Amino acid sequence: AGIQGRSGRNEADFLCGYGKTGCGHKHGASRRLFQKLCKTEVDIKELTEKLLEKYRMALNERNIELKTELCSKVRADEDLLVSIIENLISNAVKYTCDDGCITITADKKRLSIVNDVSENVNTKDLLMPFVKGDKARSDKRSHGLGLAIASSAAARSGFGLNISCKGKKFTAVLKF
């Protein structure tokens, strides 16, 4: 079983390094740690817009406004980048309050996702696996893995992922 990602692979295995890599090679964690990344030019706007499509209905049903200002390309392993952005978007949609707003911006240095939340969230340990944070995030909709997976994939890519929450705005910044 396990949590299935966009590509159908088990996200927990992906986090640990098992399974197929973007290069099509299958091997265990010890070899995955040393596997060379398959970096290509990835269009951030195209990728993000494609990932957002599956959330359009939820955004409309909950009257969540989506603002995007996306440009640039980044050199990255596309599978890892998809995992990062997919988890960040999923997190934003899941925890944005009804009638709230999600703003996604990207340039050549970073991708930023800011979403309205019903209360400020303590982000201290949210990048750790199975941490759901405070009561606003401890419902049954989550396993507490999304941000940990995004953080692990960002580190593997040589990127940085920072999260914060101030003034009822949750912010995730992926630095390329």
Number of C-alpha atoms within 10 A of each C-alpha: 4 9 12 13 15 13 11 8 16 17 21 18 16 21 20 15 20 20 19 17 20 14 13 9 10 13 14 13 16 11 12 19 13 8 14 11 18 16 16 12 12 17 16 23 18 13 16 21 12 11 18 16 9 11 13 13 10 12 21 13 10 14 14 20 15 16 13 15 12 19 15 16 18 19 16 20 21 20 17 24 22 22 23 23 23 21 22 24 21 16 18 23 24 16 17 23 19 17 13 18 21 23 16 21 18 21 17 14 11 16 22 22 23 23 25 25 23 15 16 16 20 13 17 12 12 22 22 17 18 15 20 21 17 14 9 13 18 13 11 7 9 14 14 20 21 27 24 21 24 25 27 25 25 21 13 15 20 11 16 17 21 13 18 16 19 13 11 15 20 24 22 22 19 22 17 17
